[in-house]
Amino acid sequence: MELERPPRRDRLSTRLTRIVLASTLLIGGALALVQVLADARSNSNDLDRTGQQALTTLKRAATEAVYEIDSELAGQVLAGLAAYPGVYRAEIRMLPATVLAQRETPLQHSAWRGLSDRLFGAQRDYREILADPRNGEPLGELNIGIDTYVHGRDFLARTALVFGLGLAWAALLGLVLLGVVNRILTAPLERLAGELADSGALTPETVSVKVPENHEHDELGRLARAVNQLLAGMRENFARRAEAEARASYLQQFDDLTGLPNRQLLLTRTGHAIATAGPRALLLVDLCSLRAINETYGRAVGDDVLHEFARRLDAIDGAFAARVVEDKFALLLHEGASRAAVQQLLEQVRAGLARPVELPAGQFTLDVRAGSALYPDDADSAESLLQNAESALAQAKGDGAHGAMFFDAARDDESATRRRLSKDLRRRSIGDELELVFDPLVIAGNGRVHGFEALLRWNHPQFGLLRPGSFIRLAEENGTIAALGDWVLQQACARAVAWRSAGQARPISINVSGAQLRERNLHERVAAVLEAHVLPGSALELEITETAIVDNIKYAAASLGRLRALGVGIAIDDFGTGHASLGYLKELPVTKLKIDMSFVRDVLTDLSDATIVRAIVGLGHSLGLQVAAEGVETPGQRRFLEDIGCDLLQGLQFGCGLRESEALGYARTRGGSAAEGRSRA
């Protein structure tokens, strides 16, 4: 927008003209007034001197005339006053009242008479006593009157001249000052303003003003440089804002870490593809081990893995790759909307992941879970297509499916339930809905209580009593597993303290998930809780599944070693189901093996299961470990396990899911020393 020059009355030059002229005229007038006042005082004094001088000059002759009583001489004396300008009246009088001579003329008239009279009065009278020269006795008096206008008109003429010359000089000085000010101030400022006003036609990169000539080192030069600095700062700010806007626009459509399109751009492209090209298939893949990598190696390594994973996805032909959120990625097929095309695309993904990711932190083998939805079979919009693909992925993760899980409307309710549970796990009030129940571990042979396994239950307000299998995996996925684990640890230790106070010092075992085991400060939290409850480490046992350990045996060995150093017992839960080499046992500080109930269930009817159970008991004893069997439901199973030397038994045969008070009563009725069951530990 073009800047208009201000009206003349508002310009700085006009205002300076008014100020300078008014100031110089005011100062000139003041100086002239001072001079006039001094002249007026001087003129008044001159009047008095004239009067006194006339009296002094005529006094001798007037005294002689009075002494001689000579009227003619008196008249001659008064005639001599003509030499004194302004004397309009004179009188020589003998005492007491005889006038010897008198002379008077009228006062002069003029238009300026009134001003003179205001300053000096209309006339001034002077009187002199005439004394006898012999004895000093008064003989008469000499009276004269002076018309002040005779002197006042000269004063007024001089005053007019002084004021006129003073104001003219002041005006001339003001004009000179204005010229100087205009040259050194207003004109350069006007040029500076003109350059700035004309800068609208220039690009931000070229806007600048010229430092006025001969003003390089004064305030105007500083002002011009400051303006240029301001303009430079504005250019930089404009550039930064443009960069920020471009960055924001980029982030609205692309993922900052991987550079892939984000969820919003995926929906836009999917919607466009549906509108213009018809049937489409969307494959959603989840990077399985990312959470474990982040927890074990740190988020920086996880980000590097994500970046490489995204690069390999983007290299796949025939699909539009995008990052949906965290470890979820999407592939939108360019052509085809069949299950066969989706399976083929998933094979390409897995082929791209066949080569491990090589990083300074180590070598990582990646795998994915996948869910897919088809348009128009499973959805009628881009949003519903993505939502249903996410539901299929959730089903794939829940089932552990290796191939692509396709959206199944019949199972969508199950996915909705999982989403509700995942959301509720984040509620702060969830602790009020949790409780522990207890399964007794009894000593084989005498049936006395050795300890208890604490099991978590969730009294959900909508779905009722839930077992860990319904929500633990969700807690691992959404990151709430640590909070749940801490709650169980605190409550179990509190129960152990209460039972010890009641005379039943029984160890309590709790389950630890793989996600918890990967937490670097797990041993610190366990130590803090034990210390807070004044419990020895032997009062607590941690049960870890075989699968959680074999994911990273070296890290698990280090973590379990720190826990074992606290005196805490370490049990391998569901032993025999992890499909791992038995050689890892010698690397772990384990104190107990727990045989999975799947082997115990058919131990009386299946020779293979009986052989496996007998081998596990023998292996555990050869390594100096306690061996416990889970899922003991019948007396026959109990007798078999006792016969082969199993140390501890757990299952319906001995009670399950006991409340706190029930567990304490159970321990009292089936007492005995807990040390009896530790003879092999």
SULRALIN-V847769 format. One record per residue. PHI is phi in whole degrees, -180 to 180 (999 if undefined). PSI is psi in whole degrees, -180 to 180 (999 if undefined). Layout:
phi:PHI psi:PSI
phi:PHI psi:PSI
//
This chain:
phi:999 psi:130
phi:-74 psi:135
phi:-90 psi:124
phi:-83 psi:148
phi:-70 psi:145
phi:-69 psi:157
phi:-57 psi:156
phi:-58 psi:-36
phi:-67 psi:-22
phi:-100 psi:-2
phi:-73 psi:153
phi:-63 psi:-37
phi:-64 psi:-40
phi:-66 psi:-43
phi:-65 psi:-39
phi:-65 psi:-38
phi:-59 psi:-47
phi:-61 psi:-47
phi:-65 psi:-48
phi:-65 psi:-47
phi:-64 psi:-45
phi:-61 psi:-40
phi:-68 psi:-46
phi:-68 psi:-40
phi:-65 psi:-41
phi:-64 psi:-43
phi:-67 psi:-44
phi:-62 psi:-43
phi:-63 psi:-40
phi:-65 psi:-44
phi:-64 psi:-42
phi:-63 psi:-40
phi:-63 psi:-41
phi:-61 psi:-43
phi:-65 psi:-41
phi:-65 psi:-42
phi:-62 psi:-41
phi:-64 psi:-40
phi:-65 psi:-38
phi:-63 psi:-43
phi:-63 psi:-41
phi:-64 psi:-40
phi:-65 psi:-40
phi:-63 psi:-41
phi:-65 psi:-37
phi:-63 psi:-38
phi:-59 psi:-47
phi:-65 psi:-40
phi:-65 psi:-40
phi:-61 psi:-46
phi:-62 psi:-46
phi:-67 psi:-37
phi:-64 psi:-40
phi:-64 psi:-44
phi:-61 psi:-45
phi:-65 psi:-40
phi:-68 psi:-40
phi:-93 psi:-7
phi:-60 psi:-44
phi:-66 psi:-48
phi:-66 psi:-38
phi:-68 psi:-34
phi:-67 psi:-40
phi:-66 psi:-41
phi:-64 psi:-39
phi:-71 psi:-40
phi:-64 psi:-39
phi:-88 psi:-5
phi:50 psi:57
phi:-114 psi:103
phi:-68 psi:-36
phi:-66 psi:-41
phi:-65 psi:-38
phi:-63 psi:-39
phi:-66 psi:-38
phi:-65 psi:-37
phi:-61 psi:-45
phi:-67 psi:-31
phi:-65 psi:-26
phi:-70 psi:-14
phi:-72 psi:-9
phi:-62 psi:-21
phi:-74 psi:-13
phi:-105 psi:110
phi:-66 psi:140
phi:94 psi:-11
phi:-78 psi:108
phi:-103 psi:-14
phi:-143 psi:139
phi:-151 psi:148
phi:-154 psi:133
phi:-114 psi:124
phi:-128 psi:137
phi:-91 psi:143
phi:-72 psi:138
phi:-90 psi:-30
phi:-154 psi:28
phi:-94 psi:121
phi:-89 psi:117
phi:-82 psi:-41
phi:-153 psi:149
phi:-150 psi:140
phi:-145 psi:133
phi:-155 psi:135
phi:-121 psi:155
phi:-69 psi:153
phi:-66 psi:143
phi:-69 psi:147
phi:-110 psi:139
phi:-163 psi:157
phi:-67 psi:-25
phi:-93 psi:3
phi:-59 psi:-40
phi:-62 psi:-41
phi:-65 psi:-41
phi:-65 psi:-42
phi:-63 psi:-36
phi:-64 psi:-36
phi:-81 psi:-41
phi:-123 psi:-3
phi:86 psi:163
phi:-73 psi:-41
phi:-150 psi:165
phi:-131 psi:133
phi:-106 psi:142
phi:-132 psi:143
phi:-137 psi:139
phi:-135 psi:128
phi:-78 psi:131
phi:-101 psi:116
phi:-110 psi:156
phi:-67 psi:122
phi:-65 psi:-13
phi:-90 psi:-45
phi:-124 psi:-2
phi:80 psi:8
phi:-75 psi:140
phi:-64 psi:132
phi:-110 psi:-31
phi:-174 psi:-164
phi:-151 psi:151
phi:-112 psi:120
phi:-118 psi:131
phi:-133 psi:153
phi:-128 psi:134
phi:-110 psi:131
phi:-78 psi:109
phi:-66 psi:-21
phi:-66 psi:-27
phi:-60 psi:-43
phi:-82 psi:-34
phi:-65 psi:-32
phi:-69 psi:-34
phi:-65 psi:-40
phi:-62 psi:-44
phi:-64 psi:-38
phi:-65 psi:-43
phi:-66 psi:-39
phi:-62 psi:-45
phi:-60 psi:-40
phi:-67 psi:-42
phi:-64 psi:-48
phi:-63 psi:-42
phi:-63 psi:-49
phi:-65 psi:-38
phi:-64 psi:-46
phi:-68 psi:-37
phi:-64 psi:-42
phi:-66 psi:-42
phi:-64 psi:-42
phi:-64 psi:-42
phi:-63 psi:-43
phi:-63 psi:-41
phi:-62 psi:-42
phi:-65 psi:-38
phi:-63 psi:-45
phi:-62 psi:-40
phi:-62 psi:-42
phi:-63 psi:-42
phi:-66 psi:-47
phi:-63 psi:-41
phi:-63 psi:-39
phi:-71 psi:-43
phi:-96 psi:-11
phi:-130 psi:-66
phi:-67 psi:-41
phi:-65 psi:-47
phi:-61 psi:-39
phi:-64 psi:-40
phi:-63 psi:-41
phi:-65 psi:-41
phi:-62 psi:-44
phi:-65 psi:-39
phi:-63 psi:-41
phi:-64 psi:-42
phi:-67 psi:-39
phi:-66 psi:-34
phi:-79 psi:-9
phi:-70 psi:-12
phi:-64 psi:-24
phi:-86 psi:-4
phi:-102 psi:159
phi:-79 psi:156
phi:-57 psi:-28
phi:-74 psi:-18
phi:-113 psi:0
phi:-71 psi:125
phi:-166 psi:164
phi:-120 psi:155
phi:-90 psi:136
phi:-68 psi:124
phi:-55 psi:143
phi:-63 psi:139
phi:68 psi:13
phi:-123 psi:23
phi:-64 psi:-27
phi:-116 psi:7
phi:-111 psi:-169
phi:-64 psi:-36
phi:-64 psi:-42
phi:-63 psi:-40
phi:-64 psi:-40
phi:-62 psi:-45
phi:-62 psi:-42
phi:-66 psi:-38
phi:-64 psi:-39
phi:-63 psi:-42
phi:-65 psi:-39
phi:-64 psi:-41
phi:-62 psi:-44
phi:-63 psi:-39
phi:-64 psi:-42
phi:-63 psi:-39
phi:-64 psi:-41
phi:-61 psi:-42
phi:-65 psi:-42
phi:-64 psi:-41
phi:-61 psi:-43
phi:-65 psi:-42
phi:-66 psi:-40
phi:-65 psi:-42
phi:-62 psi:-40
phi:-65 psi:-42
phi:-65 psi:-41
phi:-65 psi:-40
phi:-65 psi:-39
phi:-65 psi:-44
phi:-63 psi:-41
phi:-64 psi:-38
phi:-65 psi:-45
phi:-70 psi:-21
phi:-69 psi:-19
phi:-124 psi:-18
phi:-130 psi:152
phi:-81 psi:131
phi:-67 psi:-37
phi:-75 psi:-50
phi:-96 psi:-19
phi:79 psi:0
phi:-79 psi:158
phi:-57 psi:148
phi:-96 psi:-173
phi:-59 psi:-42
phi:-64 psi:-46
phi:-67 psi:-34
phi:-60 psi:-46
phi:-64 psi:-39
phi:-63 psi:-47
phi:-66 psi:-39
phi:-64 psi:-45
phi:-60 psi:-41
phi:-66 psi:-42
phi:-64 psi:-41
phi:-64 psi:-41
phi:-71 psi:-30
phi:-109 psi:-25
phi:-123 psi:-2
phi:85 psi:-141
phi:-55 psi:141
phi:-145 psi:155
phi:-124 psi:137
phi:-120 psi:124
phi:-109 psi:126
phi:-111 psi:127
phi:-120 psi:146
phi:-120 psi:127
phi:-76 psi:110
phi:-62 psi:-46
phi:-98 psi:12
phi:-64 psi:-44
phi:-61 psi:-42
phi:-64 psi:-40
phi:-64 psi:-45
phi:-61 psi:-43
phi:-73 psi:-32
phi:-87 psi:-44
phi:-109 psi:-10
phi:103 psi:157
phi:-68 psi:-29
phi:-63 psi:-43
phi:-66 psi:-41
phi:-59 psi:-39
phi:-65 psi:-40
phi:-64 psi:-41
phi:-63 psi:-45
phi:-59 psi:-43
phi:-62 psi:-43
phi:-69 psi:-39
phi:-61 psi:-45
phi:-63 psi:-39
phi:-62 psi:-40
phi:-71 psi:-37
phi:-63 psi:-43
phi:-66 psi:-23
phi:-80 psi:-8
phi:-74 psi:129
phi:-79 psi:151
phi:86 psi:10
phi:-149 psi:150
phi:-96 psi:115
phi:-95 psi:142
phi:-150 psi:153
phi:-99 psi:121
phi:-83 psi:-53
phi:-170 psi:140
phi:46 psi:-111
phi:-101 psi:17
phi:-104 psi:131
phi:-129 psi:155
phi:-124 psi:147
phi:-129 psi:116
phi:-99 psi:116
phi:-67 psi:136
phi:-71 psi:-35
phi:-139 psi:148
phi:86 psi:146
phi:-143 psi:47
phi:-114 psi:160
phi:-66 psi:-35
phi:-63 psi:-41
phi:-65 psi:-37
phi:-67 psi:-44
phi:-63 psi:-39
phi:-64 psi:-40
phi:-65 psi:-40
phi:-64 psi:-36
phi:-64 psi:-38
phi:-63 psi:-39
phi:-62 psi:-48
phi:-68 psi:-33
phi:-64 psi:-38
phi:-69 psi:-21
phi:-98 psi:2
phi:-62 psi:-35
phi:-84 psi:124
phi:-60 psi:154
phi:-84 psi:120
phi:-96 psi:118
phi:-132 psi:160
phi:-56 psi:-29
phi:-78 psi:-15
phi:149 psi:-173
phi:-107 psi:133
phi:-127 psi:125
phi:-97 psi:125
phi:-106 psi:149
phi:-145 psi:164
phi:-134 psi:156
phi:-108 psi:148
phi:-136 psi:144
phi:-135 psi:148
phi:-141 psi:153
phi:-139 psi:149
phi:-116 psi:145
phi:-111 psi:131
phi:-97 psi:7
phi:-61 psi:-42
phi:-109 psi:-9
phi:-158 psi:161
phi:-120 psi:8
phi:-157 psi:168
phi:-64 psi:-41
phi:-64 psi:-46
phi:-70 psi:-31
phi:-63 psi:-46
phi:-66 psi:-43
phi:-62 psi:-42
phi:-72 psi:-33
phi:-64 psi:-38
phi:-65 psi:-38
phi:-63 psi:-43
phi:-64 psi:-39
phi:-65 psi:-41
phi:-61 psi:-39
phi:-66 psi:-40
phi:-64 psi:-41
phi:-68 psi:-38
phi:-68 psi:-36
phi:-89 psi:-12
phi:71 psi:26
phi:-67 psi:140
phi:-88 psi:-35
phi:-86 psi:-170
phi:-80 psi:129
phi:-93 psi:123
phi:-92 psi:151
phi:-60 psi:132
phi:-127 psi:111
phi:-59 psi:-31
phi:-67 psi:-28
phi:-97 psi:4
phi:-67 psi:-31
phi:-63 psi:-38
phi:-63 psi:-40
phi:-65 psi:-39
phi:-62 psi:-39
phi:-63 psi:-42
phi:-63 psi:-41
phi:-64 psi:-39
phi:-64 psi:-45
phi:-65 psi:-41
phi:-62 psi:-40
phi:-67 psi:-43
phi:-69 psi:-25
phi:-63 psi:-21
phi:-89 psi:-6
phi:-69 psi:141
phi:-67 psi:-28
phi:-86 psi:7
phi:-63 psi:-29
phi:-59 psi:-28
phi:-73 psi:-15
phi:-103 psi:-4
phi:-95 psi:153
phi:-154 psi:162
phi:-109 psi:139
phi:-120 psi:166
phi:-132 psi:135
phi:-106 psi:126
phi:-71 psi:144
phi:-110 psi:116
phi:-107 psi:157
phi:-81 psi:125
phi:-61 psi:136
phi:106 psi:-52
phi:-112 psi:-10
phi:71 psi:11
phi:-77 psi:153
phi:-73 psi:126
phi:-94 psi:-43
phi:-174 psi:-168
phi:-136 psi:147
phi:-100 psi:124
phi:-86 psi:127
phi:-119 psi:136
phi:-83 psi:138
phi:-131 psi:147
phi:-121 psi:113
phi:-84 psi:83
phi:-75 psi:136
phi:-63 psi:-23
phi:-106 psi:-41
phi:-101 psi:1
phi:79 psi:-155
phi:-76 psi:121
phi:-114 psi:139
phi:-89 psi:162
phi:-56 psi:-32
phi:-60 psi:-20
phi:-83 psi:-19
phi:-142 psi:-10
phi:-65 psi:-43
phi:-64 psi:-36
phi:-63 psi:-41
phi:-64 psi:-36
phi:-68 psi:-36
phi:-73 psi:-39
phi:-98 psi:5
phi:84 psi:11
phi:-95 psi:2
phi:-63 psi:-35
phi:-64 psi:-42
phi:-65 psi:-41
phi:-63 psi:-44
phi:-62 psi:-40
phi:-65 psi:-37
phi:-64 psi:-46
phi:-62 psi:-44
phi:-61 psi:-46
phi:-63 psi:-47
phi:-67 psi:-40
phi:-64 psi:-43
phi:-67 psi:-37
phi:-63 psi:-39
phi:-68 psi:-39
phi:-61 psi:-41
phi:-64 psi:-45
phi:-62 psi:-41
phi:-69 psi:-37
phi:-63 psi:-39
phi:-64 psi:-27
phi:-90 psi:7
phi:87 psi:14
phi:-123 psi:82
phi:-84 psi:87
phi:-114 psi:135
phi:-67 psi:144
phi:-116 psi:131
phi:-106 psi:143
phi:-130 psi:155
phi:-87 psi:139
phi:-122 psi:127
phi:-81 psi:167
phi:-61 psi:-37
phi:-64 psi:-40
phi:-67 psi:-39
phi:-63 psi:-29
phi:-81 psi:-6
phi:-75 psi:129
phi:-68 psi:-25
phi:-107 psi:21
phi:-60 psi:-45
phi:-64 psi:-33
phi:-68 psi:-40
phi:-68 psi:-41
phi:-63 psi:-44
phi:-62 psi:-39
phi:-66 psi:-41
phi:-68 psi:-43
phi:-59 psi:-43
phi:-67 psi:-40
phi:-63 psi:-31
phi:-99 psi:3
phi:54 psi:54
phi:-116 psi:143
phi:-75 psi:158
phi:-61 psi:-29
phi:-67 psi:-13
phi:-78 psi:-7
phi:-130 psi:141
phi:-131 psi:137
phi:-109 psi:129
phi:-105 psi:125
phi:-123 psi:135
phi:-72 psi:152
phi:-61 psi:-36
phi:-64 psi:-40
phi:-65 psi:-30
phi:-80 psi:-43
phi:-70 psi:-14
phi:-61 psi:-36
phi:-157 psi:87
phi:-64 psi:-41
phi:-64 psi:-45
phi:-67 psi:-41
phi:-62 psi:-41
phi:-62 psi:-41
phi:-67 psi:-44
phi:-65 psi:-44
phi:-68 psi:-32
phi:-62 psi:-40
phi:-66 psi:-36
phi:-71 psi:-41
phi:-65 psi:-30
phi:-64 psi:-19
phi:-81 psi:-6
phi:92 psi:3
phi:-75 psi:140
phi:-76 psi:147
phi:-123 psi:119
phi:-117 psi:139
phi:-92 psi:112
phi:-86 psi:152
phi:54 psi:39
phi:-62 psi:138
phi:102 psi:-8
phi:-105 psi:-2
phi:-88 psi:-6
phi:56 psi:38
phi:-113 psi:163
phi:-68 psi:140
phi:-72 psi:-11
phi:-65 psi:-21
phi:-69 psi:-19
phi:-62 psi:-36
phi:-73 psi:-13
phi:-91 psi:-10
phi:-109 psi:143
phi:-81 psi:59
phi:-86 psi:146
phi:-115 psi:-13
phi:-154 psi:145
phi:-113 psi:134
phi:-115 psi:115
phi:-72 psi:131
phi:-65 psi:144
phi:-64 psi:-21
phi:-65 psi:-27
phi:-84 psi:-31
phi:-76 psi:-31
phi:-56 psi:-45
phi:-112 psi:26
phi:-64 psi:-24
phi:-88 psi:-16
phi:-119 psi:-16
phi:-117 psi:113
phi:-61 psi:-35
phi:-65 psi:-45
phi:-63 psi:-42
phi:-63 psi:-39
phi:-66 psi:-42
phi:-64 psi:-44
phi:-64 psi:-43
phi:-63 psi:-38
phi:-68 psi:-40
phi:-65 psi:-41
phi:-63 psi:-44
phi:-65 psi:-42
phi:-61 psi:-47
phi:-61 psi:-44
phi:-67 psi:-36
phi:-66 psi:-25
phi:-95 psi:4
phi:75 psi:29
phi:-108 psi:151
phi:-72 psi:151
phi:-128 psi:127
phi:-120 psi:146
phi:-113 psi:132
phi:-100 psi:157
phi:75 psi:30
phi:-78 psi:114
phi:-116 psi:-22
phi:-126 psi:157
phi:-60 psi:-34
phi:-64 psi:-44
phi:-61 psi:-40
phi:-63 psi:-47
phi:-65 psi:-39
phi:-61 psi:-47
phi:-67 psi:-38
phi:-66 psi:-37
phi:-67 psi:-33
phi:-90 psi:2
phi:92 psi:18
phi:-63 psi:138
phi:-81 psi:-47
phi:-129 psi:149
phi:-128 psi:148
phi:-149 psi:135
phi:157 psi:-173
phi:-61 psi:-26
phi:-60 psi:-23
phi:-121 psi:6
phi:100 psi:142
phi:-141 psi:152
phi:61 psi:42
phi:-79 psi:140
phi:-70 psi:170
phi:-58 psi:-49
phi:-66 psi:-36
phi:-67 psi:-40
phi:-65 psi:-41
phi:-64 psi:-42
phi:-65 psi:-38
phi:-62 psi:-43
phi:-65 psi:-37
phi:-69 psi:-40
phi:-78 psi:-26
phi:-119 psi:52
phi:-68 psi:-158
phi:121 psi:163
phi:-79 psi:134
phi:-64 psi:-21
phi:-68 psi:-18
phi:-62 psi:-36
phi:-84 psi:1
phi:-108 psi:17
phi:-62 psi:-24
phi:-103 psi:-1
phi:-75 psi:999
//
